[in-house]
Every structure is written in structure tokens, then in C-alpha cells.
Amino acid sequence: MQKKLYLVFAALIVLALVLAACQPAATPTPAAKKVKICQVTDVGGIDDKSFNATAWKGVEDAVAKLGVEGKYLESQQQTDYEKNINAFIEEKCDLIVTVGFLLGDATKAAAEKNPDQKFAIVDFAYDPPLNNVLGLTFATDQAAFLAGYAAAGVTKTGKVGTFGGIQIPPVTVFMDGFALGVRYYNEKHGTNVEVLGWDPEKQTGLFTGNFESTDDGRQMGLTLMDEGADIILPVAGPVGLGTAAAVQERGNAWIIGVDTDWTVSASQYTPIILTSIMKRMDNAVFAAVEQVVKGTFKGGVYVGTLENEGVGIANFPAGVISDQLKAELDQVKADIIAGKIKTTP
């Protein structure tokens, strides 16, 4: 009896082995496809130490924290915009980030032609909004207002200066806020600090006509210092580095950085940097990528403000700003957030 049971069990084991051998091999689970984020720069290059680089930092942060893949194409000239965008559409990028106001037309044309392709564009918003494009905009006038107020409190000559690269809204918005901040300081203190290079009401002022030539930036800086400015705000990307070099060589003047904290991105000029007007494009781009990863992306407009820390000013050098001026700046910031102070003309 025992022997029969043993034979039955043995037969069952052999049958199980035969059946297992006949089963098809398990199909390996394919690795999950990485979300691909693709950035098209404006002219100036990926390492312009300004808005292209800051936007790319947002992509790099997403690579590190969200596990996405990041790529970029540099636009050497404006005719490259369409070509670079189309190249990334062919690559089936999950999100194409275009950087700069000047890419507005090319981005819109591509978005309308490819409604299933997701885009984010820095420094541009469409009216009416496009369903597949998130406009990343920044109230830089708010932060520039604080910088202008501070500059008016620090100047020893009673003259401060500014100039732009090209006369487009993302540039002049800095200049507007700066000039109005100086004016507000004058109203509060009975002073008469003069702004060279920009009239916010007439919308006229100084421009180099480009975002690339550091030689133009140097010359503009020398001109403004010759006219008496001891604080200069260049709103021109890498062009402003030429201005910083001129200020550093001549001395007795300050520079105000734009887009990023220049004590980090242009640290060689730290001794002459009063502050920087920061546009946190890295935070905005990262937020757009996060939406894509989570599947919550939708078109519309993001606005960076003082309140949501999308814009701000960098720390001042030790001992340059008095405690009284610091307290005033804190109050001005609170009043801007509360809507009590208008920072645009």
C-alpha cells in the first residue's frame, strides 16, 4: 500500500514538471520610458549665466529629483527657433520648454500645428491661452521696485542708471519697476535721485540692441558712469557682464544683477554687486515638469510674484544697507504684496 502511494506521488511530481516545462517563458516587463524634457534656448547659449541657464537649472533639478531625461538645443540666431522646436517634436519630447519672449511666435505656430505636444514658454503668455502651452511669466517689476528703492537709498551721486538689451516687455518691466522704486524713495524721503536710461511714462531709454555683446555692455556702463551714475542695472543678459567689468575696473560704483543671483552666477564681480533682481525661472520650469510627470499638465499662465517667491532680490553686501533702509524695504515688500503699491506705470 505504501509502495503504491509512493508511485502515485512520484507520477504526480513528474506530471507537474512536464506541465511546467510546457508553459511559455514569462515575458520580461519592459523598463518604464523616461519622461523626456527638451529645452530650446534663446540666443546667448545654455551657459549665458542668465535666463537660459536658469531655466536649464529647472530641468537639471527635475532630472535629479524626478528622474526625467533632459536635453537642450541652442539657438545661435532667431532663424533657429523653428528648426530646433521641430527637431524636438520629431523626437517626441514629453515637454518642450522654449526660453524667451522672442520664441513666442515660433512656439505658438508649433503648438497650434501639434495640439498633442506639451509646451512651456519662459517670459511669454498667450491671450487667449493655448491648451497645450503653459506660459511662465514673472512680475519682475515687483522685485525691481525693491532694487530701485534700495539703490536710491545707497547712491552717493544722486544718479542711478539702467539700460536694456532689446526693447521688449520682459526687459522693460525690470526698468519700469526700478525707476518707480527710485521715485517712491524720493517721495518718502524728499530726495531727488535721478534715473538715467529709462523714462517709464514715455517708454524711452537706452538699449544695446542685442543680448550677446559684452563690448556693448562695457561701453554703456562707461557712458552711464561718465554721466554720474554710481549704480547701474543692465537688463541685457550676458551684455551686462561687460558693464560689470567696466564698473569693477573703474570702481566707486555698484552693479545690480538680473535673472539670477550674480554673486553665484558671476561671482568674479561679487565685490561690486549691490543686489540682484531674481526671476526664479528654475522653480517655474521645475513646476511645469512636475505637472507632466504627475499627469496634471494643462495650458494657461503661471505668474511668479514676491508673494509666491517667483521673484525676489538677493542679499546685500554686509554693512551697505542701514537697518533703517532694511526695515523700509520689508515694509515696501509687504505693501506690494498687499496691493498698496503700484509697481508698473
Helices and strands as residue ranges (DSSP letters): H 2-22, E 36-40, H 51-66, E 69-73, H 80-90, E 95-99, G 101-103, H 104-113, E 119-122, E 133-138, H 140-154, E 159-164, H 169-189, E 194-196, E 198-199, E 204-205, H 214-226, E 231-235, H 239-250, E 254-259, H 262-265, G 267-272, E 273-279, H 281-294, E 300-304, E 311-313, H 323-337
